[in-house]
Amino acid sequence: MEYDRIIKILNTERIGGGEESLEITTRGALQGDANDYSLSYYEHLGAGLDCTTRIHVKDKRFVSIMRQGAINSLITMEPGNRHQCIYSTPYGDLPIGVWTNELSSDIDVHGGELRLKYVVDFDGPIPGQRKNMKITVSDIQQKGSAEND
């Protein structure tokens, strides 16, 4: 069954001695159950770079993030493992390595949180970027619904 949900994504990245964050809140879909679910949503990245993102979580230990559109990628995450991935942009393909340090999920059909801590490296002399992703899924509240109860 598919459920309409609000999906809030907070990405935090450590670069050098500083930290940068980006937060996106969008409407999307939740399918599945607590042990095997998918989130899907549309992203407008500006300058015509639009894509659809699907995040699939299996057994609370394996995550795949697939983007399709102006940016195409399939990123695989599994705690304690490094996966080789390809991140395709309009300017060319970028091979990346993704090492997942932590993954936790308490998402069920009503919502919850998915948290990921990982390092992205670029197969070269540049040190990896440490990233945290927190995805919060919640019910869509209809405006005025509390007033009508």
N, C-alpha and C positions, 0 to 999 in steps of 0.2 A: 504494500500500500504506500502511496505517496502523500506526504504532508507538506503543506505550505508553511514555511518558517522564516523567521528573521535570522540572518547569519551575520555575525559580527566577527571580523578577522582583525587581530592585532599582530602585526609583524614588527619585531624589534631586532635590530642588527647592530653588532658591535664592530666599529671600524676604527682601527688605531686605538686611541685612548677615549674615543667618544662613542655615543650611542644615538641611533636614529630610529624613529618609530613611524609606522604608517598604519592607520586604522580605516577599515572599510566596513560599512554596514549596508546590507542589501537584502532583498527578498530572494528566497531560493526554495529548494525542495529537499526534503529528507525522505529517504526510502530505506526500508529494511528494519532490523532490530538492533539491540545493544551489541551483539557479537558480529554482525555483518551488515554495515550500513553505508550509504552513499549520500553525500551532500552535493548538490549541483546549483550553480548560480552563474549569472551573466556579469561580466566585468567590462566596464568602459574605462580604458586606460588612457584616453586622450589621444589626439592626433590620429584618429581613425584606427587605433589599436584596440579593437574590441575582441573579446574572446569568451568562451564558455568554459568554466572550470568545474571539474568533477573530482571530488575527494572520496576515495573508497577506503574504508577501515574494516579489516578482517581480524577477528579474534583479539582485538585490542592490542595487537602486536605488529601489524603490517599495514602500512598506509601507501596508497598510490595517489598522486596528484596529477591529473591530466588536464592540460589546457588545449583548446582547439580554437582556431581563428587566426588573428594576426600574429599571435605568438603560439607556437605549438611545442608542447613538452610532455614528457611522462617522467615524473620524479618518483622514485621508489624509496621508502623509508622503513627501516627495521632496526630496533635498538641493538647496538653493539656491532652493526655491520655498515660497510661502505658500499654504496651502489654507484656504478657508472651510469650517467644519464645524459641525454642530449636536450639542450634548450635551444629551440629554433626561433629566430627573430627574422624580421624582414631584411636584416643586414647579413644574415648568415647563421650557421650552426655553431653552438658553443658546447663542447664537451665539458661536463662538470662531474665531480665526485660529491656524493652526499653521505656524510657519516652521521648517523642518528645516535645521540646520546640518551635521550629520554623520550618516551611516548606514554601518555596517559589519556584515557577516555572514560567518561561516564555518560555519554550520550545514549539516550533511548528515544522512543517515539515522541516524547514530550519535550525533549531538548537536552541541554547539558553542555559540557565543555570537552574539547579536544586540545591537548597541549603537546607541543613538539619542541625539543631542543636539538639543534643539529648544526653541523659545520659544512659549508659549501666550499670546495676547493676547485681550482681551475687547471689542474695537472701541470703546474709550472712553479716558478720561484715565488709567486705571490702567496702569502700565507692565507689560510682559509678564513672565511667570514663566519663568525659565530652568530647564529640566528635563533630566535624564539618565536614560535607562532602559537597564539591562543585563539581558538575558534569557539565562540559561544553561540549556541543555537537556542532559540526561544520561540514560543507560540506567537502568532500574530494577534495582537490585541486590536479589536475593532474600535474605532473612535466612538466614544459615548456608550460602549457596551456596559461599563460599570454603572452608568446612570440609569440604564434600562432594566437592571436586575432587581 
